[in-house]
Amino acid sequence: MPQRSTRTGRRRELGAVLIALGVLGVVDNVVVHWLLGWHRLKDGWEHNTPAEIGLVVLGAVAVVVGRRLRRTATD
């Protein structure tokens, strides 16, 4: 089996980190903030919901980018 280049390994690792952070961000915002209502970004701040939606979108983008990095690193 040929040895993978260091660059390929780093792309796979970066992809895995992005996927993990993205999933964490989405789950934290949806479950903890919205469903359970444990805490919000900032108490009394009227822009909580748009900011939290933005964080969910950012998390989803991180997952997509991470998956693409991992996929292109294996090709």
mmCIF file as gemmi writes it, N, C-alpha and C atoms, coordinates in Angstrom:
data_model
loop_
_atom_site.group_PDB
_atom_site.id
_atom_site.type_symbol
_atom_site.label_atom_id
_atom_site.label_alt_id
_atom_site.label_comp_id
_atom_site.label_asym_id
_atom_site.label_entity_id
_atom_site.label_seq_id
_atom_site.pdbx_PDB_ins_code
_atom_site.Cartn_x
_atom_site.Cartn_y
_atom_site.Cartn_z
_atom_site.occupancy
_atom_site.B_iso_or_equiv
_atom_site.pdbx_formal_charge
_atom_site.auth_seq_id
_atom_site.auth_asym_id
_atom_site.pdbx_PDB_model_num
ATOM 1 N N . MET Axp A 1 ? 0.844 -1.17 0 1 0 ? 1 A 1
ATOM 2 C CA . MET Axp A 1 ? 0 0 0 1 0 ? 1 A 1
ATOM 3 C C . MET Axp A 1 ? 0.893 1.238 0 1 0 ? 1 A 1
ATOM 4 N N . PRO Axp A 2 ? 0.673 2.156 -0.952 1 0 ? 2 A 1
ATOM 5 C CA . PRO Axp A 2 ? 1.507 3.359 -0.994 1 0 ? 2 A 1
ATOM 6 C C . PRO Axp A 2 ? 1.193 4.288 0.18 1 0 ? 2 A 1
ATOM 7 N N . GLN Axp A 3 ? 2.242 4.946 0.645 1 0 ? 3 A 1
ATOM 8 C CA . GLN Axp A 3 ? 2.081 5.867 1.767 1 0 ? 3 A 1
ATOM 9 C C . GLN Axp A 3 ? 1.431 7.162 1.279 1 0 ? 3 A 1
ATOM 10 N N . ARG Axp A 4 ? 0.468 7.643 2.057 1 0 ? 4 A 1
ATOM 11 C CA . ARG Axp A 4 ? -0.192 8.894 1.702 1 0 ? 4 A 1
ATOM 12 C C . ARG Axp A 4 ? 0.732 10.061 1.984 1 0 ? 4 A 1
ATOM 13 N N . SER Axp A 5 ? 0.558 11.103 1.198 1 0 ? 5 A 1
ATOM 14 C CA . SER Axp A 5 ? 1.366 12.292 1.423 1 0 ? 5 A 1
ATOM 15 C C . SER Axp A 5 ? 0.915 12.994 2.7 1 0 ? 5 A 1
ATOM 16 N N . THR Axp A 6 ? 1.78 13.796 3.249 1 0 ? 6 A 1
ATOM 17 C CA . THR Axp A 6 ? 1.458 14.545 4.46 1 0 ? 6 A 1
ATOM 18 C C . THR Axp A 6 ? 0.318 15.511 4.188 1 0 ? 6 A 1
ATOM 19 N N . ARG Axp A 7 ? 0.31 16.086 3 1 0 ? 7 A 1
ATOM 20 C CA . ARG Axp A 7 ? -0.741 17.043 2.652 1 0 ? 7 A 1
ATOM 21 C C . ARG Axp A 7 ? -2.109 16.365 2.628 1 0 ? 7 A 1
ATOM 22 N N . THR Axp A 8 ? -2.172 15.161 2.093 1 0 ? 8 A 1
ATOM 23 C CA . THR Axp A 8 ? -3.43 14.427 2.053 1 0 ? 8 A 1
ATOM 24 C C . THR Axp A 8 ? -3.908 14.117 3.461 1 0 ? 8 A 1
ATOM 25 N N . GLY Axp A 9 ? -3.004 13.712 4.318 1 0 ? 9 A 1
ATOM 26 C CA . GLY Axp A 9 ? -3.361 13.422 5.698 1 0 ? 9 A 1
ATOM 27 C C . GLY Axp A 9 ? -3.866 14.655 6.429 1 0 ? 9 A 1
ATOM 28 N N . ARG Axp A 10 ? -3.23 15.773 6.176 1 0 ? 10 A 1
ATOM 29 C CA . ARG Axp A 10 ? -3.669 17.019 6.817 1 0 ? 10 A 1
ATOM 30 C C . ARG Axp A 10 ? -5.039 17.446 6.326 1 0 ? 10 A 1
ATOM 31 N N . ARG Axp A 11 ? -5.311 17.254 5.043 1 0 ? 11 A 1
ATOM 32 C CA . ARG Axp A 11 ? -6.637 17.602 4.503 1 0 ? 11 A 1
ATOM 33 C C . ARG Axp A 11 ? -7.707 16.728 5.143 1 0 ? 11 A 1
ATOM 34 N N . ARG Axp A 12 ? -7.402 15.442 5.324 1 0 ? 12 A 1
ATOM 35 C CA . ARG Axp A 12 ? -8.368 14.538 5.967 1 0 ? 12 A 1
ATOM 36 C C . ARG Axp A 12 ? -8.602 14.953 7.418 1 0 ? 12 A 1
ATOM 37 N N . GLU Axp A 13 ? -7.536 15.304 8.118 1 0 ? 13 A 1
ATOM 38 C CA . GLU Axp A 13 ? -7.669 15.722 9.514 1 0 ? 13 A 1
ATOM 39 C C . GLU Axp A 13 ? -8.451 17.03 9.631 1 0 ? 13 A 1
ATOM 40 N N . LEU Axp A 14 ? -8.14 17.991 8.776 1 0 ? 14 A 1
ATOM 41 C CA . LEU Axp A 14 ? -8.863 19.255 8.783 1 0 ? 14 A 1
ATOM 42 C C . LEU Axp A 14 ? -10.34 19.025 8.466 1 0 ? 14 A 1
ATOM 43 N N . GLY Axp A 15 ? -10.604 18.149 7.517 1 0 ? 15 A 1
ATOM 44 C CA . GLY Axp A 15 ? -11.987 17.812 7.191 1 0 ? 15 A 1
ATOM 45 C C . GLY Axp A 15 ? -12.711 17.214 8.38 1 0 ? 15 A 1
ATOM 46 N N . ALA Axp A 16 ? -12.042 16.329 9.099 1 0 ? 16 A 1
ATOM 47 C CA . ALA Axp A 16 ? -12.651 15.706 10.28 1 0 ? 16 A 1
ATOM 48 C C . ALA Axp A 16 ? -12.926 16.747 11.365 1 0 ? 16 A 1
ATOM 49 N N . VAL Axp A 17 ? -12.013 17.674 11.564 1 0 ? 17 A 1
ATOM 50 C CA . VAL Axp A 17 ? -12.208 18.726 12.567 1 0 ? 17 A 1
ATOM 51 C C . VAL Axp A 17 ? -13.392 19.616 12.175 1 0 ? 17 A 1
ATOM 52 N N . LEU Axp A 18 ? -13.48 19.988 10.91 1 0 ? 18 A 1
ATOM 53 C CA . LEU Axp A 18 ? -14.595 20.822 10.455 1 0 ? 18 A 1
ATOM 54 C C . LEU Axp A 18 ? -15.933 20.099 10.62 1 0 ? 18 A 1
ATOM 55 N N . ILE Axp A 19 ? -15.952 18.815 10.313 1 0 ? 19 A 1
ATOM 56 C CA . ILE Axp A 19 ? -17.187 18.045 10.483 1 0 ? 19 A 1
ATOM 57 C C . ILE Axp A 19 ? -17.582 18.005 11.951 1 0 ? 19 A 1
ATOM 58 N N . ALA Axp A 20 ? -16.626 17.729 12.825 1 0 ? 20 A 1
ATOM 59 C CA . ALA Axp A 20 ? -16.926 17.647 14.257 1 0 ? 20 A 1
ATOM 60 C C . ALA Axp A 20 ? -17.422 18.982 14.805 1 0 ? 20 A 1
ATOM 61 N N . LEU Axp A 21 ? -16.758 20.067 14.456 1 0 ? 21 A 1
ATOM 62 C CA . LEU Axp A 21 ? -17.18 21.381 14.941 1 0 ? 21 A 1
ATOM 63 C C . LEU Axp A 21 ? -18.535 21.783 14.371 1 0 ? 21 A 1
ATOM 64 N N . GLY Axp A 22 ? -18.765 21.454 13.106 1 0 ? 22 A 1
ATOM 65 C CA . GLY Axp A 22 ? -20.042 21.772 12.491 1 0 ? 22 A 1
ATOM 66 C C . GLY Axp A 22 ? -21.191 21.024 13.134 1 0 ? 22 A 1
ATOM 67 N N . VAL Axp A 23 ? -21.004 19.73 13.367 1 0 ? 23 A 1
ATOM 68 C CA . VAL Axp A 23 ? -22.052 18.938 14.018 1 0 ? 23 A 1
ATOM 69 C C . VAL Axp A 23 ? -22.289 19.458 15.434 1 0 ? 23 A 1
ATOM 70 N N . LEU Axp A 24 ? -21.222 19.754 16.15 1 0 ? 24 A 1
ATOM 71 C CA . LEU Axp A 24 ? -21.357 20.288 17.503 1 0 ? 24 A 1
ATOM 72 C C . LEU Axp A 24 ? -22.147 21.597 17.498 1 0 ? 24 A 1
ATOM 73 N N . GLY Axp A 25 ? -21.837 22.477 16.573 1 0 ? 25 A 1
ATOM 74 C CA . GLY Axp A 25 ? -22.538 23.756 16.487 1 0 ? 25 A 1
ATOM 75 C C . GLY Axp A 25 ? -24.014 23.598 16.178 1 0 ? 25 A 1
ATOM 76 N N . VAL Axp A 26 ? -24.335 22.715 15.25 1 0 ? 26 A 1
ATOM 77 C CA . VAL Axp A 26 ? -25.734 22.505 14.883 1 0 ? 26 A 1
ATOM 78 C C . VAL Axp A 26 ? -26.495 21.869 16.04 1 0 ? 26 A 1
ATOM 79 N N . VAL Axp A 27 ? -25.937 20.817 16.613 1 0 ? 27 A 1
ATOM 80 C CA . VAL Axp A 27 ? -26.624 20.124 17.711 1 0 ? 27 A 1
ATOM 81 C C . VAL Axp A 27 ? -26.779 21.043 18.919 1 0 ? 27 A 1
ATOM 82 N N . ASP Axp A 28 ? -25.74 21.787 19.252 1 0 ? 28 A 1
ATOM 83 C CA . ASP Axp A 28 ? -25.819 22.695 20.402 1 0 ? 28 A 1
ATOM 84 C C . ASP Axp A 28 ? -26.928 23.715 20.206 1 0 ? 28 A 1
ATOM 85 N N . ASN Axp A 29 ? -26.963 24.342 19.06 1 0 ? 29 A 1
ATOM 86 C CA . ASN Axp A 29 ? -27.976 25.38 18.837 1 0 ? 29 A 1
ATOM 87 C C . ASN Axp A 29 ? -29.384 24.811 18.759 1 0 ? 29 A 1
ATOM 88 N N . VAL Axp A 30 ? -29.56 23.732 18.04 1 0 ? 30 A 1
ATOM 89 C CA . VAL Axp A 30 ? -30.908 23.192 17.869 1 0 ? 30 A 1
ATOM 90 C C . VAL Axp A 30 ? -31.414 22.559 19.162 1 0 ? 30 A 1
ATOM 91 N N . VAL Axp A 31 ? -30.619 21.684 19.765 1 0 ? 31 A 1
ATOM 92 C CA . VAL Axp A 31 ? -31.092 20.955 20.941 1 0 ? 31 A 1
ATOM 93 C C . VAL Axp A 31 ? -31.052 21.827 22.193 1 0 ? 31 A 1
ATOM 94 N N . VAL Axp A 32 ? -29.893 22.384 22.507 1 0 ? 32 A 1
ATOM 95 C CA . VAL Axp A 32 ? -29.729 23.097 23.775 1 0 ? 32 A 1
ATOM 96 C C . VAL Axp A 32 ? -30.434 24.455 23.76 1 0 ? 32 A 1
ATOM 97 N N . HIS Axp A 33 ? -30.25 25.224 22.7 1 0 ? 33 A 1
ATOM 98 C CA . HIS Axp A 33 ? -30.816 26.572 22.677 1 0 ? 33 A 1
ATOM 99 C C . HIS Axp A 33 ? -32.308 26.565 22.377 1 0 ? 33 A 1
ATOM 100 N N . TRP Axp A 34 ? -32.724 25.821 21.34 1 0 ? 34 A 1
ATOM 101 C CA . TRP Axp A 34 ? -34.105 25.912 20.887 1 0 ? 34 A 1
ATOM 102 C C . TRP Axp A 34 ? -35.016 24.902 21.563 1 0 ? 34 A 1
ATOM 103 N N . LEU Axp A 35 ? -34.665 23.632 21.537 1 0 ? 35 A 1
ATOM 104 C CA . LEU Axp A 35 ? -35.577 22.619 22.073 1 0 ? 35 A 1
ATOM 105 C C . LEU Axp A 35 ? -35.634 22.627 23.597 1 0 ? 35 A 1
ATOM 106 N N . LEU Axp A 36 ? -34.468 22.693 24.234 1 0 ? 36 A 1
ATOM 107 C CA . LEU Axp A 36 ? -34.439 22.65 25.692 1 0 ? 36 A 1
ATOM 108 C C . LEU Axp A 36 ? -34.494 24.04 26.32 1 0 ? 36 A 1
ATOM 109 N N . GLY Axp A 37 ? -34.086 25.049 25.58 1 0 ? 37 A 1
ATOM 110 C CA . GLY Axp A 37 ? -34.124 26.424 26.065 1 0 ? 37 A 1
ATOM 111 C C . GLY Axp A 37 ? -33.228 26.671 27.269 1 0 ? 37 A 1
ATOM 112 N N . TRP Axp A 38 ? -32.13 25.94 27.373 1 0 ? 38 A 1
ATOM 113 C CA . TRP Axp A 38 ? -31.249 26.066 28.534 1 0 ? 38 A 1
ATOM 114 C C . TRP Axp A 38 ? -30.56 27.417 28.603 1 0 ? 38 A 1
ATOM 115 N N . HIS Axp A 39 ? -30.084 27.912 27.488 1 0 ? 39 A 1
ATOM 116 C CA . HIS Axp A 39 ? -29.446 29.229 27.475 1 0 ? 39 A 1
ATOM 117 C C . HIS Axp A 39 ? -29.507 29.79 26.072 1 0 ? 39 A 1
ATOM 118 N N . ARG Axp A 40 ? -29.379 31.075 25.98 1 0 ? 40 A 1
ATOM 119 C CA . ARG Axp A 40 ? -29.355 31.743 24.688 1 0 ? 40 A 1
ATOM 120 C C . ARG Axp A 40 ? -27.982 32.368 24.518 1 0 ? 40 A 1
ATOM 121 N N . LEU Axp A 41 ? -27.729 32.925 23.36 1 0 ? 41 A 1
ATOM 122 C CA . LEU Axp A 41 ? -26.432 33.563 23.137 1 0 ? 41 A 1
ATOM 123 C C . LEU Axp A 41 ? -26.183 34.668 24.149 1 0 ? 41 A 1
ATOM 124 N N . LYS Axp A 42 ? -27.185 35.531 24.306 1 0 ? 42 A 1
ATOM 125 C CA . LYS Axp A 42 ? -27.052 36.641 25.238 1 0 ? 42 A 1
ATOM 126 C C . LYS Axp A 42 ? -28.44 36.964 25.776 1 0 ? 42 A 1
ATOM 127 N N . ASP Axp A 43 ? -28.636 36.852 27.07 1 0 ? 43 A 1
ATOM 128 C CA . ASP Axp A 43 ? -29.941 37.105 27.663 1 0 ? 43 A 1
ATOM 129 C C . ASP Axp A 43 ? -30.396 38.542 27.404 1 0 ? 43 A 1
ATOM 130 N N . GLY Axp A 44 ? -31.654 38.672 27.025 1 0 ? 44 A 1
ATOM 131 C CA . GLY Axp A 44 ? -32.228 39.985 26.796 1 0 ? 44 A 1
ATOM 132 C C . GLY Axp A 44 ? -31.86 40.613 25.462 1 0 ? 44 A 1
ATOM 133 N N . TRP Axp A 45 ? -31.136 39.903 24.64 1 0 ? 45 A 1
ATOM 134 C CA . TRP Axp A 45 ? -30.709 40.438 23.347 1 0 ? 45 A 1
ATOM 135 C C . TRP Axp A 45 ? -31.746 40.057 22.309 1 0 ? 45 A 1
ATOM 136 N N . GLU Axp A 46 ? -32.326 41.024 21.618 1 0 ? 46 A 1
ATOM 137 C CA . GLU Axp A 46 ? -33.427 40.757 20.69 1 0 ? 46 A 1
ATOM 138 C C . GLU Axp A 46 ? -32.994 40.053 19.404 1 0 ? 46 A 1
ATOM 139 N N . HIS Axp A 47 ? -31.701 39.941 19.162 1 0 ? 47 A 1
ATOM 140 C CA . HIS Axp A 47 ? -31.209 39.316 17.924 1 0 ? 47 A 1
ATOM 141 C C . HIS Axp A 47 ? -30.712 37.892 18.152 1 0 ? 47 A 1
ATOM 142 N N . ASN Axp A 48 ? -31.158 37.232 19.206 1 0 ? 48 A 1
ATOM 143 C CA . ASN Axp A 48 ? -30.72 35.869 19.482 1 0 ? 48 A 1
ATOM 144 C C . ASN Axp A 48 ? -31.069 34.904 18.361 1 0 ? 48 A 1
ATOM 145 N N . THR Axp A 49 ? -32.329 34.908 17.936 1 0 ? 49 A 1
ATOM 146 C CA . THR Axp A 49 ? -32.767 33.921 16.946 1 0 ? 49 A 1
ATOM 147 C C . THR Axp A 49 ? -32.036 34.065 15.616 1 0 ? 49 A 1
ATOM 148 N N . PRO Axp A 50 ? -31.921 35.268 15.028 1 0 ? 50 A 1
ATOM 149 C CA . PRO Axp A 50 ? -31.16 35.362 13.771 1 0 ? 50 A 1
ATOM 150 C C . PRO Axp A 50 ? -29.693 34.948 13.936 1 0 ? 50 A 1
ATOM 151 N N . ALA Axp A 51 ? -29.087 35.295 15.06 1 0 ? 51 A 1
ATOM 152 C CA . ALA Axp A 51 ? -27.691 34.923 15.281 1 0 ? 51 A 1
ATOM 153 C C . ALA Axp A 51 ? -27.556 33.411 15.42 1 0 ? 51 A 1
ATOM 154 N N . GLU Axp A 52 ? -28.499 32.78 16.123 1 0 ? 52 A 1
ATOM 155 C CA . GLU Axp A 52 ? -28.443 31.328 16.288 1 0 ? 52 A 1
ATOM 156 C C . GLU Axp A 52 ? -28.712 30.604 14.972 1 0 ? 52 A 1
ATOM 157 N N . ILE Axp A 53 ? -29.607 31.139 14.158 1 0 ? 53 A 1
ATOM 158 C CA . ILE Axp A 53 ? -29.835 30.561 12.831 1 0 ? 53 A 1
ATOM 159 C C . ILE Axp A 53 ? -28.551 30.661 12.005 1 0 ? 53 A 1
ATOM 160 N N . GLY Axp A 54 ? -27.877 31.793 12.1 1 0 ? 54 A 1
ATOM 161 C CA . GLY Axp A 54 ? -26.601 31.955 11.404 1 0 ? 54 A 1
ATOM 162 C C . GLY Axp A 54 ? -25.559 30.947 11.858 1 0 ? 54 A 1
ATOM 163 N N . LEU Axp A 55 ? -25.54 30.655 13.154 1 0 ? 55 A 1
ATOM 164 C CA . LEU Axp A 55 ? -24.595 29.664 13.663 1 0 ? 55 A 1
ATOM 165 C C . LEU Axp A 55 ? -24.934 28.25 13.18 1 0 ? 55 A 1
ATOM 166 N N . VAL Axp A 56 ? -26.219 27.952 13.061 1 0 ? 56 A 1
ATOM 167 C CA . VAL Axp A 56 ? -26.622 26.649 12.523 1 0 ? 56 A 1
ATOM 168 C C . VAL Axp A 56 ? -26.195 26.537 11.064 1 0 ? 56 A 1
ATOM 169 N N . VAL Axp A 57 ? -26.416 27.596 10.303 1 0 ? 57 A 1
ATOM 170 C CA . VAL Axp A 57 ? -25.998 27.596 8.894 1 0 ? 57 A 1
ATOM 171 C C . VAL Axp A 57 ? -24.477 27.471 8.792 1 0 ? 57 A 1
ATOM 172 N N . LEU Axp A 58 ? -23.756 28.205 9.627 1 0 ? 58 A 1
ATOM 173 C CA . LEU Axp A 58 ? -22.298 28.115 9.628 1 0 ? 58 A 1
ATOM 174 C C . LEU Axp A 58 ? -21.835 26.7 9.966 1 0 ? 58 A 1
ATOM 175 N N . GLY Axp A 59 ? -22.489 26.068 10.93 1 0 ? 59 A 1
ATOM 176 C CA . GLY Axp A 59 ? -22.152 24.693 11.272 1 0 ? 59 A 1
ATOM 177 C C . GLY Axp A 59 ? -22.408 23.743 10.113 1 0 ? 59 A 1
ATOM 178 N N . ALA Axp A 60 ? -23.529 23.93 9.429 1 0 ? 60 A 1
ATOM 179 C CA . ALA Axp A 60 ? -23.846 23.082 8.278 1 0 ? 60 A 1
ATOM 180 C C . ALA Axp A 60 ? -22.831 23.284 7.154 1 0 ? 60 A 1
ATOM 181 N N . VAL Axp A 61 ? -22.417 24.517 6.94 1 0 ? 61 A 1
ATOM 182 C CA . VAL Axp A 61 ? -21.392 24.797 5.916 1 0 ? 61 A 1
ATOM 183 C C . VAL Axp A 61 ? -20.07 24.122 6.302 1 0 ? 61 A 1
ATOM 184 N N . ALA Axp A 62 ? -19.716 24.16 7.577 1 0 ? 62 A 1
ATOM 185 C CA . ALA Axp A 62 ? -18.485 23.505 8.031 1 0 ? 62 A 1
ATOM 186 C C . ALA Axp A 62 ? -18.533 22.004 7.775 1 0 ? 62 A 1
ATOM 187 N N . VAL Axp A 63 ? -19.696 21.391 7.989 1 0 ? 63 A 1
ATOM 188 C CA . VAL Axp A 63 ? -19.836 19.95 7.718 1 0 ? 63 A 1
ATOM 189 C C . VAL Axp A 63 ? -19.655 19.669 6.232 1 0 ? 63 A 1
ATOM 190 N N . VAL Axp A 64 ? -20.277 20.471 5.384 1 0 ? 64 A 1
ATOM 191 C CA . VAL Axp A 64 ? -20.171 20.263 3.933 1 0 ? 64 A 1
ATOM 192 C C . VAL Axp A 64 ? -18.727 20.439 3.467 1 0 ? 64 A 1
ATOM 193 N N . VAL Axp A 65 ? -18.065 21.496 3.929 1 0 ? 65 A 1
ATOM 194 C CA . VAL Axp A 65 ? -16.669 21.74 3.53 1 0 ? 65 A 1
ATOM 195 C C . VAL Axp A 65 ? -15.775 20.61 4.048 1 0 ? 65 A 1
ATOM 196 N N . GLY Axp A 66 ? -16.005 20.177 5.279 1 0 ? 66 A 1
ATOM 197 C CA . GLY Axp A 66 ? -15.217 19.087 5.843 1 0 ? 66 A 1
ATOM 198 C C . GLY Axp A 66 ? -15.371 17.803 5.057 1 0 ? 66 A 1
ATOM 199 N N . ARG Axp A 67 ? -16.607 17.501 4.66 1 0 ? 67 A 1
ATOM 200 C CA . ARG Axp A 67 ? -16.829 16.287 3.853 1 0 ? 67 A 1
ATOM 201 C C . ARG Axp A 67 ? -16.133 16.385 2.499 1 0 ? 67 A 1
ATOM 202 N N . ARG Axp A 68 ? -16.169 17.555 1.899 1 0 ? 68 A 1
ATOM 203 C CA . ARG Axp A 68 ? -15.504 17.721 0.597 1 0 ? 68 A 1
ATOM 204 C C . ARG Axp A 68 ? -13.981 17.596 0.736 1 0 ? 68 A 1
ATOM 205 N N . LEU Axp A 69 ? -13.434 18.157 1.798 1 0 ? 69 A 1
ATOM 206 C CA . LEU Axp A 69 ? -11.99 18.028 2.034 1 0 ? 69 A 1
ATOM 207 C C . LEU Axp A 69 ? -11.603 16.562 2.183 1 0 ? 69 A 1
ATOM 208 N N . ARG Axp A 70 ? -12.371 15.829 2.973 1 0 ? 70 A 1
ATOM 209 C CA . ARG Axp A 70 ? -12.063 14.405 3.174 1 0 ? 70 A 1
ATOM 210 C C . ARG Axp A 70 ? -12.239 13.614 1.885 1 0 ? 70 A 1
ATOM 211 N N . ARG Axp A 71 ? -13.263 13.938 1.107 1 0 ? 71 A 1
ATOM 212 C CA . ARG Axp A 71 ? -13.506 13.214 -0.136 1 0 ? 71 A 1
ATOM 213 C C . ARG Axp A 71 ? -12.397 13.48 -1.153 1 0 ? 71 A 1
ATOM 214 N N . THR Axp A 72 ? -11.98 14.74 -1.284 1 0 ? 72 A 1
ATOM 215 C CA . THR Axp A 72 ? -10.933 15.055 -2.267 1 0 ? 72 A 1
ATOM 216 C C . THR Axp A 72 ? -9.573 14.547 -1.82 1 0 ? 72 A 1
ATOM 217 N N . ALA Axp A 73 ? -9.381 14.378 -0.515 1 0 ? 73 A 1
ATOM 218 C CA . ALA Axp A 73 ? -8.102 13.87 -0.024 1 0 ? 73 A 1
ATOM 219 C C . ALA Axp A 73 ? -7.934 12.39 -0.307 1 0 ? 73 A 1
ATOM 220 N N . THR Axp A 74 ? -9.041 11.668 -0.475 1 0 ? 74 A 1
ATOM 221 C CA . THR Axp A 74 ? -8.944 10.232 -0.723 1 0 ? 74 A 1
ATOM 222 C C . THR Axp A 74 ? -8.868 9.9 -2.202 1 0 ? 74 A 1
ATOM 223 N N . ASP Axp A 75 ? -9.229 10.86 -3.058 1 0 ? 75 A 1
ATOM 224 C CA . ASP Axp A 75 ? -9.203 10.594 -4.511 1 0 ? 75 A 1
ATOM 225 C C . ASP Axp A 75 ? -7.795 10.621 -5.066 1 0 ? 75 A 1
